[in-house]
Amino acid sequence: MLTVIAEICVRPGRRRAVMQAIEQVIPTVLEEEGCGSYRMLVDHQAQVPWKQNSPDSVFMVEQWDSLRHLERHQQAAHMEQHRGRIKDDVLDVRIFVLEPA
């Protein structure tokens, strides 16, 4: 099982629009073969000195059975359409693919 953490860095003031687009695609992604979970999270606005702040980012935490399933997800038509809908609001995407140690 692979865990994916994706930080979607969004233009200031556009996070809500991106979140609404993600909410629309979540049910379809959860039906994909090999998808164990697909959750959207946002930065907790804690005021502590050791925390990174990402107030304009959306984080996706995903579980995939294998790299093959993750690659199929990335190439799925609904994901291509989703990326097209949000591309003008996204500044950068950082993706981490993690496995148990």
Protein Blocks (a to p, Z undefined) as FASTA:
>chain_A
ZZddddddddehilmmmmmmmmmmmmmmmmpghiabdcdddddfbdcfkbccdfkbccdd
dddfbfklmmmmmmpmklmmmmmmmmmmpmbdcddddddZZ
